[in-house]
């Protein structure tokens, strides 16, 4: 007698056991997902413009780069940071660059003018992460060219500091082109006044001026008649006692919080307040190997 596949003993056993197979697959999938989340990259706290936890740069090399980057920020406003991770920890350099740039909030809020240069020497990978506000000035093609032509050759020769400096200089040069090349919008010329309007205004001014002069003359004569002559009076607010004199609270000798002597980002301060400006990143930039 013919037995259908659905009534065969093997089929019955599979039908009874499939929920257990499904649960096993679900458990394996959940374990893999949990492992991936647990291993997600956590950026370190920012420590100034140059972050080198492994100590791949000498103190002199690091200080020279810090001074250069702070000078760029003072001159042009945008913020470049360098990150030399000891390892990517199994993550892609794109994820590390994006997560780190967003965590450090490079650039000013609303301008999003931050740039992060990541060099993973262990994996021999490079990433330039660009803020949303500099994507036009530093497009992906330009970032890729900088990686291949400026940074890569230095790193291939094991010159890490020279590679970082070449990258910072090239990024600065690319952004400076945009800053100096953008022309301000032309102002629309004001429409010329009509001839009739000009004549009417002149007539009104002449009439008012004549009436005013006559009125002033009558007042002066009346006063002179009462007192028998003119007498001068002190105005009582000489320049020496004026509240807006050179000794006021806004003079150059005041304790100004923005003076160069108390600047928080000076090279003498180590750049401890670098980053955290609220800049945003959208994943723009380029990556490469060397």
C-alpha positions as CSV (number, residue, x, y, z in Angstrom):
1,X,0.0,0.0,0.0
2,X,1.3,3.4,-0.9
3,X,2.4,5.7,2.0
4,X,2.5,9.4,1.4
5,X,5.6,11.4,2.4
6,X,3.6,13.3,5.0
7,X,2.5,10.1,6.8
8,X,5.9,8.4,6.7
9,X,7.6,7.8,10.1
10,X,10.6,10.0,9.2
11,X,8.4,13.0,8.3
12,X,6.5,12.6,11.5
13,X,9.7,12.7,13.5
14,X,10.9,15.8,11.7
15,X,7.5,17.5,12.1
16,X,7.7,16.9,15.8
17,X,11.3,18.0,16.2
18,X,11.3,21.2,14.0
19,X,10.4,23.6,16.8
20,X,13.6,22.4,18.6
21,X,15.6,23.0,15.5
22,X,14.1,26.5,15.2
23,X,14.9,27.3,18.8
24,X,18.5,26.1,18.3
25,X,19.0,28.3,15.2
26,X,17.5,31.2,17.1
27,X,19.8,30.7,20.0
28,X,22.9,30.5,17.7
29,X,21.8,33.7,15.9
30,X,21.2,35.5,19.2
31,X,24.6,34.5,20.5
32,X,26.3,35.8,17.3
33,X,24.4,39.0,17.6
34,X,25.3,39.5,21.2
35,X,28.9,38.8,20.5
36,X,29.0,41.4,17.8
37,X,27.3,44.0,20.0
38,X,29.6,43.2,22.9
39,X,32.6,43.6,20.6
40,X,31.4,47.0,19.2
41,X,34.1,49.6,19.1
42,X,34.2,52.1,22.0
43,X,36.3,55.2,21.2
44,X,38.7,56.5,23.9
45,X,38.3,59.9,25.4
46,X,39.8,62.7,23.3
47,X,43.2,63.9,24.5
48,X,43.9,67.0,22.5
49,X,44.5,67.3,18.7
50,X,46.9,64.3,18.6
51,X,45.8,61.0,20.2
52,X,48.5,58.4,20.4
53,X,47.7,55.8,23.1
54,X,50.4,53.4,21.9
55,X,53.2,56.1,22.0
56,X,54.2,55.7,18.3
57,X,55.3,59.3,18.2
58,X,58.1,60.9,20.3
59,X,57.1,63.7,22.7
60,X,58.8,66.2,20.4
61,X,57.0,64.9,17.3
62,X,53.6,64.9,19.1
63,X,54.1,68.5,20.4
64,X,55.1,69.7,16.9
65,X,51.9,68.3,15.5
66,X,49.8,69.7,18.3
67,X,51.2,73.2,17.7
68,X,50.6,72.9,13.9
69,X,47.0,71.8,14.4
70,X,46.2,74.4,16.9
71,X,47.7,77.1,14.6
72,X,45.4,75.8,11.8
73,X,42.4,76.1,14.1
74,X,43.3,79.6,15.2
75,X,43.9,80.8,11.6
76,X,40.9,79.1,9.8
77,X,38.5,77.8,12.5
78,X,38.1,74.2,11.4
79,X,39.3,71.4,13.7
80,X,41.6,68.6,12.6
81,X,42.3,65.7,15.0
82,X,44.7,62.7,14.7
83,X,44.1,59.2,16.1
84,X,46.7,56.5,16.1
85,X,44.9,53.5,17.6
86,X,46.9,50.6,18.9
87,X,44.5,48.2,17.1
88,X,41.2,48.3,15.3
89,X,40.0,45.4,17.5
90,X,38.5,43.5,14.6
91,X,36.5,46.5,13.4
92,X,36.7,48.2,10.1
93,X,38.6,51.4,9.9
94,X,35.4,53.1,8.6
95,X,33.5,52.2,11.7
96,X,36.4,53.3,14.0
97,X,36.7,56.6,12.1
98,X,33.0,57.3,12.1
99,X,32.4,56.3,15.8
100,X,35.4,58.2,17.0
101,X,34.6,61.4,15.1
102,X,31.0,61.4,16.4
103,X,32.1,60.7,19.9
104,X,34.7,63.4,20.0
105,X,32.3,66.0,18.3
106,X,35.0,67.6,16.3
107,X,34.2,71.0,14.8
108,X,31.7,73.6,15.7
109,X,28.0,72.9,16.2
110,X,26.1,74.0,13.1
111,X,29.2,74.3,11.0
112,X,30.3,70.6,11.4
113,X,33.8,71.6,10.2
114,X,35.8,68.8,11.8
115,X,38.1,66.3,10.2
116,X,39.6,63.1,11.8
117,X,42.7,61.4,10.4
118,X,43.0,57.8,11.6
119,X,46.1,55.8,11.0
120,X,46.1,52.1,12.2
121,X,49.7,51.1,11.8
122,X,49.0,47.5,13.0
123,X,46.5,46.9,10.2
124,X,48.2,49.3,7.9
125,X,45.1,51.2,7.1
126,X,44.3,55.0,6.8
127,X,41.0,56.8,7.1
128,X,40.1,60.5,6.6
129,X,36.7,61.2,8.2
130,X,35.1,64.5,7.1
131,X,32.4,66.5,8.9
132,X,29.2,67.3,7.2
133,X,30.2,70.9,6.7
134,X,33.5,70.2,4.9
135,X,32.4,67.5,2.5
136,X,32.3,70.1,-0.3
137,X,35.7,71.5,0.4
138,X,37.3,68.1,1.1
139,X,35.4,65.6,-1.1
140,X,36.0,61.9,-1.0
141,X,38.2,62.0,-4.1
142,X,40.5,64.6,-2.6
143,X,40.7,62.6,0.6
144,X,41.6,59.5,-1.3
145,X,44.3,61.4,-3.2
146,X,45.8,62.7,0.1
147,X,45.9,59.1,1.4
148,X,47.6,57.7,-1.7
149,X,50.0,60.5,-2.6
150,X,50.8,62.3,0.7
151,X,50.3,59.9,3.7
152,X,50.8,56.4,2.2
153,X,54.4,56.9,0.9
154,X,55.6,58.2,4.2
155,X,54.0,55.3,6.2
156,X,55.5,52.7,3.7
157,X,58.9,54.0,4.7
158,X,57.9,53.7,8.4
159,X,57.9,57.4,9.0
160,X,54.8,57.8,11.1
161,X,55.3,61.3,12.2
162,X,56.1,62.5,8.6
163,X,53.0,60.7,7.4
164,X,50.7,62.4,9.9
165,X,52.3,65.8,9.2
166,X,51.9,65.3,5.4
167,X,48.2,64.4,5.9
168,X,47.5,67.4,8.2
169,X,49.2,69.7,5.7
170,X,47.4,68.3,2.7
171,X,44.0,68.5,4.5
172,X,44.7,72.1,5.6
173,X,45.7,73.1,2.1
174,X,42.6,71.6,0.6
175,X,40.3,73.3,3.1
176,X,42.2,76.6,2.7
177,X,41.4,76.6,-1.0
178,X,37.7,76.6,-0.3
179,X,38.0,79.2,2.4
180,X,39.9,81.7,0.2
181,X,38.2,80.9,-3.1
182,X,34.6,81.4,-2.1
183,X,33.5,84.8,-3.3
184,X,30.9,86.7,-1.2
185,X,27.5,87.2,-2.8
186,X,27.2,90.5,-4.7
187,X,24.9,93.1,-3.2
188,X,22.1,94.3,-5.3
189,X,22.4,98.0,-6.2
190,X,19.7,100.2,-4.6
191,X,17.1,101.5,-7.0
192,X,17.8,105.2,-8.0
193,X,15.4,107.7,-6.4
194,X,13.0,109.4,-8.8
195,X,13.7,113.1,-9.7
196,X,10.3,114.2,-8.5
197,X,10.9,112.6,-5.1
198,X,14.3,114.4,-4.7
199,X,12.8,117.8,-5.6
200,X,10.0,117.3,-3.1
201,X,12.4,116.4,-0.3
202,X,14.6,119.4,-1.0
203,X,11.6,121.8,-0.9
204,X,10.5,120.5,2.5
205,X,14.0,120.8,3.9
206,X,14.3,124.4,2.7
207,X,11.0,125.4,4.2
208,X,11.7,123.7,7.5
209,X,15.2,125.2,7.7
210,X,13.9,128.7,7.1
211,X,11.2,128.5,9.8
212,X,13.8,127.0,12.2
213,X,16.3,129.8,11.7
214,X,13.6,132.5,12.1
215,X,12.3,130.8,15.3
216,X,15.9,130.5,16.8
217,X,16.6,134.2,16.0
218,X,13.5,135.3,17.9
219,X,14.4,133.2,20.9
220,X,17.9,134.6,21.1
221,X,16.7,138.1,20.9
222,X,14.2,137.6,23.6
223,X,16.8,136.1,26.0
224,X,19.3,138.8,25.3
225,X,16.7,141.4,26.0
226,X,15.9,139.8,29.4
227,X,19.4,139.3,30.7
228,X,21.2,142.2,28.9
229,X,23.7,140.0,27.1
230,X,24.7,136.5,26.4
231,X,26.3,134.3,29.1
232,X,27.9,131.0,28.6
233,X,27.2,128.0,30.9
234,X,29.2,124.8,31.6
235,X,27.8,121.6,30.2
236,X,28.9,119.7,33.3
237,X,30.1,116.5,31.5
238,X,33.7,117.0,30.5
239,X,35.5,114.2,28.8
240,X,37.6,113.5,31.8
241,X,34.6,112.6,33.9
242,X,32.6,110.9,31.2
243,X,31.5,107.3,31.8
244,X,32.8,106.3,28.4
245,X,36.4,107.6,29.0
246,X,39.5,105.5,28.3
247,X,39.4,104.3,31.9
248,X,36.1,102.4,31.5
249,X,35.6,98.7,32.1
250,X,36.0,97.8,28.4
251,X,39.4,99.3,27.9
252,X,42.3,97.3,26.6
253,X,43.7,96.9,30.2
254,X,40.6,95.0,31.4
255,X,40.8,91.3,32.4
256,X,39.4,90.0,29.1
257,X,38.5,86.4,29.0
258,X,39.4,86.1,25.4
259,X,42.9,87.5,25.5
260,X,45.7,85.4,24.2
261,X,47.2,85.1,27.6
262,X,44.3,83.1,29.0
263,X,43.3,81.1,25.9
264,X,42.2,77.5,26.6
265,X,43.6,76.1,23.4
266,X,47.0,77.6,23.4
267,X,49.9,75.2,22.7
268,X,51.1,75.7,26.3
269,X,47.8,74.3,27.6
270,X,48.2,71.0,25.7
271,X,44.9,71.3,23.9
272,X,42.9,69.7,26.7
273,X,39.7,71.5,25.6
274,X,40.1,70.3,22.0
275,X,37.0,68.7,20.5
276,X,33.6,68.6,22.0
277,X,32.3,71.5,19.9
278,X,29.2,69.6,18.8
279,X,30.3,69.0,15.2
280,X,28.4,66.2,13.3
281,X,29.6,63.6,10.9
282,X,27.7,61.7,8.2
283,X,30.2,59.0,7.1
284,X,31.9,61.1,4.4
285,X,35.6,60.6,3.7
286,X,37.9,58.0,2.3
287,X,40.0,54.9,3.3
288,X,43.1,53.2,2.0
289,X,45.8,50.7,2.7
290,X,49.6,51.1,2.6
